[in-house]
Amino acid sequence: MSEKMTELTFEKAMEKLEAVVGKLEEGDVPLEEAITMFQEGMKLSKYCHDRLQHVEKQMTQVLSEDGEIKPFTVEEQSK
């Protein structure tokens, strides 16, 4: 992968994942390349899943604290 995962936005990671899935679905990829692409797709899938869980946790905190509506801000996850 040319970009580090931490530099990817969620949207860009989804675009890359969709491209990988599309290529694999075509079925014209040599086995070794397909395995590499599958591994990349799994990494992208995990990254997207983790980002969604992080945002869901933030939303839960925002909505449940004292029952009051508070400003919602997205904090970048640092690794």
Biopython code that builds the backbone (N, CA, C, O; Angstrom):
import numpy as np
from Bio.PDB.StructureBuilder import StructureBuilder

atoms = [
    (1, "MET", "N", (0.851, -1.175, 0.000)),
    (1, "MET", "CA", (0.000, 0.000, 0.000)),
    (1, "MET", "C", (0.889, 1.227, 0.000)),
    (1, "MET", "O", (1.858, 1.298, 0.757)),
    (2, "SER", "N", (0.570, 2.177, -0.832)),
    (2, "SER", "CA", (1.445, 3.333, -0.988)),
    (2, "SER", "C", (1.326, 4.321, 0.174)),
    (2, "SER", "O", (2.310, 4.969, 0.531)),
    (3, "GLU", "N", (0.147, 4.446, 0.765)),
    (3, "GLU", "CA", (-0.031, 5.367, 1.886)),
    (3, "GLU", "C", (-0.054, 4.581, 3.189)),
    (3, "GLU", "O", (-0.494, 3.432, 3.222)),
    (4, "LYS", "N", (0.417, 5.201, 4.251)),
    (4, "LYS", "CA", (0.290, 4.581, 5.559)),
    (4, "LYS", "C", (-1.174, 4.645, 5.961)),
    (4, "LYS", "O", (-1.885, 5.583, 5.600)),
    (5, "MET", "N", (-1.621, 3.649, 6.706)),
    (5, "MET", "CA", (-3.028, 3.599, 7.130)),
    (5, "MET", "C", (-3.422, 4.853, 7.915)),
    (5, "MET", "O", (-4.538, 5.351, 7.769)),
    (6, "THR", "N", (-2.513, 5.361, 8.743)),
    (6, "THR", "CA", (-2.864, 6.506, 9.569)),
    (6, "THR", "C", (-3.063, 7.771, 8.741)),
    (6, "THR", "O", (-3.669, 8.732, 9.215)),
    (7, "GLU", "N", (-2.560, 7.779, 7.511)),
    (7, "GLU", "CA", (-2.715, 8.951, 6.652)),
    (7, "GLU", "C", (-3.997, 8.885, 5.824)),
    (7, "GLU", "O", (-4.364, 9.864, 5.175)),
    (8, "LEU", "N", (-4.675, 7.747, 5.842)),
    (8, "LEU", "CA", (-5.893, 7.572, 5.054)),
    (8, "LEU", "C", (-7.102, 8.131, 5.774)),
    (8, "LEU", "O", (-7.245, 7.975, 6.987)),
    (9, "THR", "N", (-7.963, 8.779, 5.024)),
    (9, "THR", "CA", (-9.261, 9.114, 5.580)),
    (9, "THR", "C", (-10.133, 7.878, 5.457)),
    (9, "THR", "O", (-9.819, 6.962, 4.698)),
    (10, "PHE", "N", (-11.211, 7.855, 6.194)),
    (10, "PHE", "CA", (-12.140, 6.731, 6.105)),
    (10, "PHE", "C", (-12.635, 6.570, 4.669)),
    (10, "PHE", "O", (-12.696, 5.457, 4.145)),
    (11, "GLU", "N", (-12.985, 7.682, 4.045)),
    (11, "GLU", "CA", (-13.529, 7.651, 2.686)),
    (11, "GLU", "C", (-12.509, 7.103, 1.689)),
    (11, "GLU", "O", (-12.858, 6.312, 0.812)),
    (12, "LYS", "N", (-11.259, 7.520, 1.821)),
    (12, "LYS", "CA", (-10.211, 7.046, 0.911)),
    (12, "LYS", "C", (-9.968, 5.549, 1.120)),
    (12, "LYS", "O", (-9.775, 4.809, 0.156)),
    (13, "ALA", "N", (-9.977, 5.111, 2.364)),
    (13, "ALA", "CA", (-9.802, 3.689, 2.651)),
    (13, "ALA", "C", (-10.942, 2.874, 2.045)),
    (13, "ALA", "O", (-10.711, 1.786, 1.519)),
    (14, "MET", "N", (-12.164, 3.386, 2.114)),
    (14, "MET", "CA", (-13.313, 2.689, 1.526)),
    (14, "MET", "C", (-13.167, 2.617, 0.009)),
    (14, "MET", "O", (-13.470, 1.588, -0.595)),
    (15, "GLU", "N", (-12.707, 3.697, -0.608)),
    (15, "GLU", "CA", (-12.496, 3.690, -2.062)),
    (15, "GLU", "C", (-11.474, 2.620, -2.452)),
    (15, "GLU", "O", (-11.675, 1.876, -3.412)),
    (16, "LYS", "N", (-10.384, 2.554, -1.699)),
    (16, "LYS", "CA", (-9.352, 1.559, -1.985)),
    (16, "LYS", "C", (-9.890, 0.149, -1.776)),
    (16, "LYS", "O", (-9.605, -0.752, -2.565)),
    (17, "LEU", "N", (-10.665, -0.040, -0.721)),
    (17, "LEU", "CA", (-11.249, -1.352, -0.445)),
    (17, "LEU", "C", (-12.199, -1.771, -1.565)),
    (17, "LEU", "O", (-12.175, -2.921, -2.004)),
    (18, "GLU", "N", (-13.028, -0.846, -2.024)),
    (18, "GLU", "CA", (-13.945, -1.141, -3.121)),
    (18, "GLU", "C", (-13.183, -1.508, -4.393)),
    (18, "GLU", "O", (-13.606, -2.390, -5.141)),
    (19, "ALA", "N", (-12.060, -0.833, -4.637)),
    (19, "ALA", "CA", (-11.249, -1.143, -5.814)),
    (19, "ALA", "C", (-10.654, -2.554, -5.714)),
    (19, "ALA", "O", (-10.638, -3.298, -6.695)),
    (20, "VAL", "N", (-10.173, -2.908, -4.538)),
    (20, "VAL", "CA", (-9.612, -4.245, -4.326)),
    (20, "VAL", "C", (-10.687, -5.307, -4.536)),
    (20, "VAL", "O", (-10.465, -6.296, -5.234)),
    (21, "VAL", "N", (-11.839, -5.098, -3.936)),
    (21, "VAL", "CA", (-12.937, -6.063, -4.070)),
    (21, "VAL", "C", (-13.352, -6.197, -5.533)),
    (21, "VAL", "O", (-13.583, -7.305, -6.017)),
    (22, "GLY", "N", (-13.447, -5.082, -6.227)),
    (22, "GLY", "CA", (-13.813, -5.111, -7.641)),
    (22, "GLY", "C", (-12.841, -5.926, -8.472)),
    (22, "GLY", "O", (-13.250, -6.733, -9.307)),
    (23, "LYS", "N", (-11.552, -5.714, -8.243)),
    (23, "LYS", "CA", (-10.526, -6.463, -8.979)),
    (23, "LYS", "C", (-10.618, -7.954, -8.684)),
    (23, "LYS", "O", (-10.530, -8.783, -9.590)),
    (24, "LEU", "N", (-10.797, -8.288, -7.398)),
    (24, "LEU", "CA", (-10.873, -9.696, -7.027)),
    (24, "LEU", "C", (-12.129, -10.359, -7.591)),
    (24, "LEU", "O", (-12.100, -11.530, -7.967)),
    (25, "GLU", "N", (-13.222, -9.614, -7.648)),
    (25, "GLU", "CA", (-14.463, -10.162, -8.196)),
    (25, "GLU", "C", (-14.357, -10.434, -9.689)),
    (25, "GLU", "O", (-15.024, -11.335, -10.198)),
    (26, "GLU", "N", (-13.532, -9.674, -10.398)),
    (26, "GLU", "CA", (-13.334, -9.895, -11.824)),
    (26, "GLU", "C", (-12.730, -11.273, -12.076)),
    (26, "GLU", "O", (-13.026, -11.910, -13.087)),
    (27, "GLY", "N", (-11.893, -11.723, -11.167)),
    (27, "GLY", "CA", (-11.321, -13.058, -11.264)),
    (27, "GLY", "C", (-10.159, -13.200, -12.226)),
    (27, "GLY", "O", (-9.686, -14.315, -12.447)),
    (28, "ASP", "N", (-9.690, -12.123, -12.799)),
    (28, "ASP", "CA", (-8.581, -12.181, -13.758)),
    (28, "ASP", "C", (-7.231, -11.889, -13.119)),
    (28, "ASP", "O", (-6.295, -11.489, -13.811)),
    (29, "VAL", "N", (-7.119, -12.080, -11.826)),
    (29, "VAL", "CA", (-5.897, -11.751, -11.097)),
    (29, "VAL", "C", (-5.141, -13.057, -10.799)),
    (29, "VAL", "O", (-5.739, -14.012, -10.302)),
    (30, "PRO", "N", (-3.840, -13.108, -11.098)),
    (30, "PRO", "CA", (-3.054, -14.298, -10.755)),
    (30, "PRO", "C", (-3.123, -14.585, -9.251)),
    (30, "PRO", "O", (-3.278, -13.670, -8.442)),
    (31, "LEU", "N", (-3.008, -15.839, -8.896)),
    (31, "LEU", "CA", (-3.183, -16.270, -7.507)),
    (31, "LEU", "C", (-2.325, -15.492, -6.518)),
    (31, "LEU", "O", (-2.834, -15.030, -5.497)),
    (32, "GLU", "N", (-1.047, -15.339, -6.798)),
    (32, "GLU", "CA", (-0.158, -14.644, -5.859)),
    (32, "GLU", "C", (-0.584, -13.192, -5.663)),
    (32, "GLU", "O", (-0.571, -12.673, -4.547)),
    (33, "GLU", "N", (-0.959, -12.550, -6.759)),
    (33, "GLU", "CA", (-1.418, -11.160, -6.677)),
    (33, "GLU", "C", (-2.749, -11.083, -5.940)),
    (33, "GLU", "O", (-2.990, -10.147, -5.178)),
    (34, "ALA", "N", (-3.613, -12.070, -6.170)),
    (34, "ALA", "CA", (-4.914, -12.102, -5.499)),
    (34, "ALA", "C", (-4.739, -12.229, -3.992)),
    (34, "ALA", "O", (-5.467, -11.602, -3.222)),
    (35, "ILE", "N", (-3.782, -13.034, -3.577)),
    (35, "ILE", "CA", (-3.523, -13.202, -2.139)),
    (35, "ILE", "C", (-3.047, -11.891, -1.534)),
    (35, "ILE", "O", (-3.499, -11.495, -0.460)),
    (36, "THR", "N", (-2.130, -11.215, -2.227)),
    (36, "THR", "CA", (-1.633, -9.920, -1.748)),
    (36, "THR", "C", (-2.766, -8.901, -1.685)),
    (36, "THR", "O", (-2.881, -8.151, -0.717)),
    (37, "MET", "N", (-3.593, -8.880, -2.714)),
    (37, "MET", "CA", (-4.722, -7.945, -2.744)),
    (37, "MET", "C", (-5.714, -8.260, -1.624)),
    (37, "MET", "O", (-6.246, -7.352, -0.986)),
    (38, "PHE", "N", (-5.958, -9.549, -1.390)),
    (38, "PHE", "CA", (-6.861, -9.952, -0.316)),
    (38, "PHE", "C", (-6.340, -9.465, 1.028)),
    (38, "PHE", "O", (-7.105, -8.945, 1.840)),
    (39, "GLN", "N", (-5.033, -9.632, 1.269)),
    (39, "GLN", "CA", (-4.438, -9.173, 2.523)),
    (39, "GLN", "C", (-4.584, -7.659, 2.672)),
    (39, "GLN", "O", (-4.898, -7.165, 3.755)),
    (40, "GLU", "N", (-4.359, -6.933, 1.591)),
    (40, "GLU", "CA", (-4.526, -5.477, 1.624)),
    (40, "GLU", "C", (-5.981, -5.122, 1.929)),
    (40, "GLU", "O", (-6.260, -4.220, 2.718)),
    (41, "GLY", "N", (-6.896, -5.840, 1.296)),
    (41, "GLY", "CA", (-8.318, -5.609, 1.545)),
    (41, "GLY", "C", (-8.701, -5.863, 2.996)),
    (41, "GLY", "O", (-9.506, -5.128, 3.567)),
    (42, "MET", "N", (-8.132, -6.891, 3.586)),
    (42, "MET", "CA", (-8.421, -7.187, 4.992)),
    (42, "MET", "C", (-7.904, -6.073, 5.908)),
    (42, "MET", "O", (-8.567, -5.701, 6.875)),
    (43, "LYS", "N", (-6.724, -5.550, 5.596)),
    (43, "LYS", "CA", (-6.172, -4.440, 6.391)),
    (43, "LYS", "C", (-7.065, -3.201, 6.264)),
    (43, "LYS", "O", (-7.351, -2.525, 7.252)),
    (44, "LEU", "N", (-7.498, -2.918, 5.042)),
    (44, "LEU", "CA", (-8.379, -1.767, 4.826)),
    (44, "LEU", "C", (-9.716, -1.954, 5.535)),
    (44, "LEU", "O", (-10.256, -1.017, 6.122)),
    (45, "SER", "N", (-10.239, -3.169, 5.472)),
    (45, "SER", "CA", (-11.506, -3.470, 6.135)),
    (45, "SER", "C", (-11.393, -3.274, 7.647)),
    (45, "SER", "O", (-12.282, -2.692, 8.269)),
    (46, "LYS", "N", (-10.312, -3.755, 8.230)),
    (46, "LYS", "CA", (-10.101, -3.589, 9.672)),
    (46, "LYS", "C", (-9.955, -2.119, 10.029)),
    (46, "LYS", "O", (-10.511, -1.661, 11.027)),
    (47, "TYR", "N", (-9.211, -1.383, 9.220)),
    (47, "TYR", "CA", (-9.037, 0.056, 9.468)),
    (47, "TYR", "C", (-10.392, 0.765, 9.469)),
    (47, "TYR", "O", (-10.689, 1.544, 10.375)),
    (48, "CYS", "N", (-11.211, 0.493, 8.450)),
    (48, "CYS", "CA", (-12.534, 1.131, 8.362)),
    (48, "CYS", "C", (-13.406, 0.729, 9.546)),
    (48, "CYS", "O", (-14.087, 1.571, 10.130)),
    (49, "HIS", "N", (-13.388, -0.540, 9.899)),
    (49, "HIS", "CA", (-14.179, -1.022, 11.033)),
    (49, "HIS", "C", (-13.748, -0.333, 12.326)),
    (49, "HIS", "O", (-14.589, 0.104, 13.111)),
    (50, "ASP", "N", (-12.446, -0.239, 12.541)),
    (50, "ASP", "CA", (-11.935, 0.410, 13.753)),
    (50, "ASP", "C", (-12.332, 1.884, 13.809)),
    (50, "ASP", "O", (-12.709, 2.389, 14.866)),
    (51, "ARG", "N", (-12.247, 2.570, 12.670)),
    (51, "ARG", "CA", (-12.639, 3.991, 12.631)),
    (51, "ARG", "C", (-14.124, 4.147, 12.959)),
    (51, "ARG", "O", (-14.502, 5.045, 13.711)),
    (52, "LEU", "N", (-14.960, 3.281, 12.401)),
    (52, "LEU", "CA", (-16.399, 3.346, 12.679)),
    (52, "LEU", "C", (-16.689, 3.072, 14.153)),
    (52, "LEU", "O", (-17.531, 3.743, 14.750)),
    (53, "GLN", "N", (-16.010, 2.106, 14.739)),
    (53, "GLN", "CA", (-16.202, 1.832, 16.161)),
    (53, "GLN", "C", (-15.788, 3.024, 17.018)),
    (53, "GLN", "O", (-16.451, 3.353, 18.001)),
    (54, "HIS", "N", (-14.695, 3.663, 16.640)),
    (54, "HIS", "CA", (-14.216, 4.835, 17.388)),
    (54, "HIS", "C", (-15.261, 5.953, 17.352)),
    (54, "HIS", "O", (-15.564, 6.560, 18.380)),
    (55, "VAL", "N", (-15.802, 6.216, 16.179)),
    (55, "VAL", "CA", (-16.805, 7.272, 16.038)),
    (55, "VAL", "C", (-18.088, 6.883, 16.767)),
    (55, "VAL", "O", (-18.722, 7.733, 17.394)),
    (56, "GLU", "N", (-18.475, 5.624, 16.695)),
    (56, "GLU", "CA", (-19.674, 5.167, 17.409)),
    (56, "GLU", "C", (-19.511, 5.367, 18.915)),
    (56, "GLU", "O", (-20.449, 5.784, 19.594)),
    (57, "LYS", "N", (-18.324, 5.071, 19.433)),
    (57, "LYS", "CA", (-18.061, 5.264, 20.855)),
    (57, "LYS", "C", (-18.178, 6.744, 21.215)),
    (57, "LYS", "O", (-18.760, 7.094, 22.242)),
    (58, "GLN", "N", (-17.624, 7.609, 20.366)),
    (58, "GLN", "CA", (-17.728, 9.053, 20.612)),
    (58, "GLN", "C", (-19.195, 9.489, 20.609)),
    (58, "GLN", "O", (-19.616, 10.265, 21.467)),
    (59, "MET", "N", (-19.959, 8.996, 19.658)),
    (59, "MET", "CA", (-21.379, 9.371, 19.570)),
    (59, "MET", "C", (-22.131, 8.929, 20.814)),
    (59, "MET", "O", (-22.964, 9.673, 21.333)),
    (60, "THR", "N", (-21.848, 7.735, 21.292)),
    (60, "THR", "CA", (-22.498, 7.225, 22.492)),
    (60, "THR", "C", (-22.186, 8.117, 23.681)),
    (60, "THR", "O", (-23.074, 8.418, 24.479)),
    (61, "GLN", "N", (-20.945, 8.539, 23.807)),
    (61, "GLN", "CA", (-20.552, 9.407, 24.915)),
    (61, "GLN", "C", (-21.247, 10.760, 24.810)),
    (61, "GLN", "O", (-21.719, 11.300, 25.811)),
    (62, "VAL", "N", (-21.309, 11.299, 23.617)),
    (62, "VAL", "CA", (-21.927, 12.608, 23.420)),
    (62, "VAL", "C", (-23.415, 12.543, 23.757)),
    (62, "VAL", "O", (-23.948, 13.454, 24.392)),
    (63, "LEU", "N", (-24.075, 11.490, 23.343)),
    (63, "LEU", "CA", (-25.519, 11.386, 23.529)),
    (63, "LEU", "C", (-25.925, 10.951, 24.926)),
    (63, "LEU", "O", (-27.054, 11.217, 25.338)),
    (64, "SER", "N", (-25.045, 10.291, 25.668)),
    (64, "SER", "CA", (-25.458, 9.747, 26.954)),
    (64, "SER", "C", (-25.020, 10.557, 28.168)),
    (64, "SER", "O", (-25.557, 10.342, 29.255)),
    (65, "GLU", "N", (-24.097, 11.450, 28.038)),
    (65, "GLU", "CA", (-23.623, 12.231, 29.180)),
    (65, "GLU", "C", (-24.701, 13.198, 29.647)),
    (65, "GLU", "O", (-25.031, 14.144, 28.932)),
    (66, "ASP", "N", (-25.249, 12.980, 30.821)),
    (66, "ASP", "CA", (-26.234, 13.848, 31.468)),
    (66, "ASP", "C", (-27.487, 14.073, 30.626)),
    (66, "ASP", "O", (-28.298, 14.934, 30.967)),
    (67, "GLY", "N", (-27.667, 13.338, 29.553)),
    (67, "GLY", "CA", (-28.842, 13.515, 28.712)),
    (67, "GLY", "C", (-28.878, 14.846, 27.983)),
    (67, "GLY", "O", (-29.887, 15.179, 27.363)),
    (68, "GLU", "N", (-27.816, 15.600, 28.043)),
    (68, "GLU", "CA", (-27.762, 16.895, 27.372)),
    (68, "GLU", "C", (-27.077, 16.757, 26.028)),
    (68, "GLU", "O", (-26.193, 15.919, 25.849)),
    (69, "ILE", "N", (-27.488, 17.576, 25.097)),
    (69, "ILE", "CA", (-26.836, 17.589, 23.794)),
    (69, "ILE", "C", (-25.567, 18.419, 23.916)),
    (69, "ILE", "O", (-25.596, 19.559, 24.379)),
    (70, "LYS", "N", (-24.466, 17.837, 23.497)),
    (70, "LYS", "CA", (-23.181, 18.527, 23.578)),
    (70, "LYS", "C", (-22.575, 18.575, 22.181)),
    (70, "LYS", "O", (-22.902, 17.740, 21.338)),
    (71, "PRO", "N", (-21.708, 19.526, 21.930)),
    (71, "PRO", "CA", (-21.073, 19.596, 20.604)),
    (71, "PRO", "C", (-20.345, 18.300, 20.287)),
    (71, "PRO", "O", (-19.685, 17.716, 21.147)),
    (72, "PHE", "N", (-20.472, 17.867, 19.068)),
    (72, "PHE", "CA", (-19.814, 16.646, 18.622)),
    (72, "PHE", "C", (-18.551, 17.014, 17.864)),
    (72, "PHE", "O", (-18.593, 17.789, 16.909)),
    (73, "THR", "N", (-17.430, 16.455, 18.294)),
    (73, "THR", "CA", (-16.170, 16.661, 17.581)),
    (73, "THR", "C", (-15.532, 15.309, 17.334)),
    (73, "THR", "O", (-15.589, 14.418, 18.181)),
    (74, "VAL", "N", (-14.940, 15.165, 16.197)),
    (74, "VAL", "CA", (-14.244, 13.929, 15.845)),
    (74, "VAL", "C", (-12.787, 14.103, 16.194)),
    (74, "VAL", "O", (-12.118, 15.001, 15.684)),
    (75, "GLU", "N", (-12.297, 13.244, 17.064)),
    (75, "GLU", "CA", (-10.903, 13.272, 17.451)),
    (75, "GLU", "C", (-10.159, 12.264, 16.599)),
    (75, "GLU", "O", (-10.610, 11.130, 16.439)),
    (76, "GLU", "N", (-9.044, 12.659, 16.060)),
    (76, "GLU", "CA", (-8.236, 11.745, 15.278)),
    (76, "GLU", "C", (-7.585, 10.734, 16.216)),
    (76, "GLU", "O", (-7.054, 11.092, 17.268)),
    (77, "GLN", "N", (-7.634, 9.499, 15.825)),
    (77, "GLN", "CA", (-7.057, 8.430, 16.622)),
    (77, "GLN", "C", (-5.557, 8.395, 16.366)),
    (77, "GLN", "O", (-5.113, 8.324, 15.220)),
    (78, "SER", "N", (-4.791, 8.445, 17.432)),
    (78, "SER", "CA", (-3.334, 8.383, 17.268)),
    (78, "SER", "C", (-2.846, 7.003, 17.671)),
    (78, "SER", "O", (-3.337, 6.394, 18.621)),
    (79, "LYS", "N", (-1.865, 6.531, 16.918)),
    (79, "LYS", "CA", (-1.332, 5.183, 17.193)),
    (79, "LYS", "C", (0.106, 5.274, 17.547)),
    (79, "LYS", "O", (0.742, 4.255, 17.814)),
]
sb = StructureBuilder()
sb.init_structure("model")
sb.init_model(0)
sb.init_chain("A")
sb.init_seg("    ")
for serial, (resi, resn, name, xyz) in enumerate(atoms, 1):
    if name == "N":
        sb.init_residue(resn, " ", resi, " ")
    sb.init_atom(name, np.array(xyz, "f"), 0.0, 1.0, " ", f" {name:<3s}", serial, name[0])
structure = sb.get_structure()
